[in-house]
Amino acid sequence: MLINLISDTVTKPTKGMLDAMMSAAVGDDVFKEDPTVNALEEKVAKLFGMESALFFPSGTMTNQTAIKLHTQPGEQLICDKYAHIYNYEGGGVSFNSGVSCRLVDGDRGTMTAAQVVASINPPDFYHSPLTTLVCVENTANKGSGTCWDFQELQKIKKVCDEHQLGYHLDGARLWNAMVEKNETALQYGQLFDTISVCLSKGLGCPVGSLLIGTKEHMNKALRIRKIFGGGMRQSGFLAAAAIYALDNHVDRLAEDHKKAKEIGKALSVKSFIKKVEPIETNIVIFEIDESFMTSDQFVHTLKEKDILIIGMGQGKLRMVTHLDYTDEMHEKLLKQLVAI
């Protein structure tokens, strides 16, 4: 029995999801004639109380599109130093949009409104880049699945309004945050100019993300998606998986969170574990005491027991619980951790 905890992107479609995919009505989405894609976009836009949504192949592309929507070359966005758009999107901020990142030294991937204010360049000081956008990531992946404080997000929104800044949410794991904090999509839709949500992580879909915003933004996003090569044809097969997941896989995210917290508890009592980051959702990040064994050795030790995890660099290791991580797998992992 192989236990793959490298990411929540390793899941396979469930039988119900496959059935939905195989029975989907499809058309050519590049011409906006795929009925299932259109239904998905309408469903998600309505869920967030926003005007429009657009289906994309990946969350990186939705984020990169949003950045291009809100900025011009030579400008600057503000984000936390752990932000996915800065660390894990291949330098796309600079390559695709010609924009630089002003990094905030926040707390586990989150920052405060006061830190945002302090990071805004004076608009009349032409020697520095013009600040035009604030990006936040909820949950914060590199911060161990941290959930943002919603009141702080509201304070940042006020800052954005006062300084005429765009406000984008990288909501790759927003579903996890909403389940854990008992928040609603409508709350987020009222706050942000654009929101990216991923379908291939906690929801267990094979492919896809959506960008949500105004009709004007999505009309522009359609052109940017074309430029980035993100147009797909009969993508209703993928959209059908997303509709099924939204109807069946959201509430169960609480199970992933519970298992992640139990893994963290099992790790924290081991003498060779240097630190376990606080766990709120489905991501477990921890550090090994390298006088006991190196991080690479620990990864190899688990791999020999058919348990796959991933290193994040700087001595940090990560496990991510997900739809395909069963109760039986969970019991085996906990037993193996006790035995090491």
C-alpha positions, 0 to 999 in steps of 0.5 A: 500500500503506497501512501503518497503525501507529497501533495493534495494534487496526487488524487485520482478521480472518484467513481462518481467524478468519472461518471460525471466526466464521461456523461458530460455535454461538451463543445468548443470552449475556445468559442465559449460553446462548451455547455458544461464549462459555461455551467461551471463558470456560472456556478462558481461566479454565483457562489462567490457573488461575483459577476463572472468566472473563467476556467483555466488549466492551472492555478499558476495561470489564473494568478499570472492572468490576474497580475497582468490584469491589475498591473503594467510593466515596471510596477510593483505588487505587495505580497508575503515572502512565502507567497506562491506567486513569488516562490513557486510560479517560475518567476512569472510575475517578472516574465509575464507582466514585467512586475516586481514583488515587494516582499513582506516579512509576515507571519507564516505566510500572512501579513497585516494591514500595517505592513501593507501600508508600510510597503506602499511606495509613494506614488509621486516618487518616480524613482521607485516602482509604482505600487498597484496591487496587493496579493494574498494567499489563503491558505498559505501553503509555505506557512503550513496551510495557514488560514488568514484572519478575515478581519485582517483581510478586511483591513487590507481591503480598506488600505487598497481602497484608500490607495487605489490598489488592486486586491487579488486572492490566490485561493488555491486552497481557499476551500480548506480555509472556508471549511476550517474557519466556517466562512463563506464564498460570498464573504470573499467575493465581497472583498476581492477584485479577483479570486483564483480557486483551484480544483485539483487540490483539496477537491480532488479534480484532475485538472483546473482552476477558475479566476473570478471577478467582474465581467470586464476583468474576465473579458480581458482575462479571456484575451490574456488566457489566449496569449498564455496558451490556456484555451482548451477545446472540449474542456467540459469533461474537466468542468464536469469533474469540478461541478461534481467536486463542488457538490460532493467534496467540500465538506469532507475537507474537515477529515483531511484537517483532522488527520493532518493535526493527528500527524502533527501530534504524532510527530511532535512527541518524537525526540528527533523532530526539531519543530512542527509548524502549527497545523490548521488545515491539511498541510504538515510542515516540520523540521528534523534534528539533523544530529539524528538524521538528515532530512533526506535520510528521513524522506528515504526512510519513509520511502522504504516503507512506501510512504512518500513525503517531500522536502521544501528546502532549508531542512523543512519537510512537508506532508499533505493529507487529501481525498485519497489518503484513507483511514487505513493509510492514516493508521499505517503512517501513525504506526510507522512514525511511532516505530522510527 
